[in-house]
Amino acid sequence: MARTTIFGICTVAALLLAVFLISGTAWAYSAFGKGATSCGAWTEAKEEVSGRDRRIYRAWVNGYLTAYGFWVEDRSSPLSLIDPKGALAWIDNYCQENSLKPVAHAAGKLIDAIKAK
C-alpha cells in the first residue's frame, strides 16, 4: 500500500513539474492590471469619450517602462531613448496589428525595439 502511495505522489509531482516547465514561457508575460488585458482593449480605449481607460492604460505602460529602467542591470531607462508620447504611439501601432496580444507583451516588444537601436 505504501509503495503505491509513493508512486502516486511521485507521478503527480512529475506531472506538476512538467506543466511548470512547459508553461514557463507563458508566465513570462504575466501582468497585473491593464497590462493583462488585450491590445484590442487598448485600441478600443482610444475611442472612449471620457478617456478614463486610456489614461489608465498609459499610466500602466509608463510605469512598466519606468520600472524596467530601475531594475535592468545597467540601470538605463528605455524612456531615455524615446519620449513617452513616442512610446505610446509605438504601442498604438503594435496593438493595432496585434489585437490578441496582452498590453504587457506590447510593452516588452517596445523595450526590445528600443534596445535594438
N, C-alpha and C positions, 0 to 999 in steps of 0.2 A: 504493500500500500504506500509506504513512504517513498519508494523508488518511483512510482507512478506520479506522485505529487511533485517530486523534484523535477522529473522530466517535463511535466506540465508547466511548472513555473519557468523552467529554462526555455521552453518553447515560446511562452508568452513574452519573456524578456527578449528573446531573439527577434520576434516579430515586431515588438516595440522599437528595438534598435534599428531594424531595417526601415520601418516607417520614418523614424527620425532622420536617418541618413538620406533616404530618398527625398524627403520633403524639405531638407535643409535649405536647398536653393530657394524654394518658395518663401521660406521665412525671412530671407534676406530683404524682402520688401514689405515686411510687416510695418504698420504705422498706426498711430492713433489719430483721431480727429479727422479733419478734412483730407489729410494725406491718404487715408484708407479708401476714399471714395474714387469713383472713376473719372477719367478725363472727360467723359461725356457730361458728367455733372458739372465739372469745371467750366466747360464750354457753355452749358445752359445757364450757368450763373452770370455769364456776361450779359445775357438778355434780361435779367431780373430788374424790374423797375426800381426797387428800393436799393439795390446794390449791396445789401447786407451780407449775403452769402459770398459775393465776390470779394468783399473786404476780408472776410474770414479766410477764404482761400489764399488771398495774397499774404495775409499775416502768417499763415501756416508755411508757405513757401519761403518767405523772408526769414522766418525762424529756423527752418530747416537749413538754409544756406548759411545763416549765421552760426548755428550750432556746428555745422560741418567745419567752418573756419576755426572754431575753438578747439576741435578735437582731432584734426588731422596732425600727423607727425610734424610737419614743417610749420604748423600754425598759420598757414596762409589762407585767407578767405577768398572763396570764389567771387565774392562781391567786389574784391579789389581789382578784378579783371573785367568786370562788367557792371553796369549800373543796375539798380533794382528794376527800373522800367524796362530795360533791355532783357533782363532775366524773365520778367513776367511775359513779355512779348514772345520770347522763345518758348515758354511753357504754353502760351496760347496756340502757337503754331504746332507744337508737338501734340498737344491734346486734340487739336482739330483732326490730325491724321491718325491718332491712336486712341480713339474714344473708349476702348475697353480697358486700357491700362490704368493702374492707380495713379493718382497725382504724385504720390511718393516716388513712383518709378520715373515719372517725368522729371521730377526734381533731381533724381540721381543721374538721369541721362544728361541733364543740363550741366551738372558738375563734370561728367565725363567729357562733354563737348568743350567746356571751358579749359579743362586740363589738357586737352588735345591741341590747344592753340599754341 
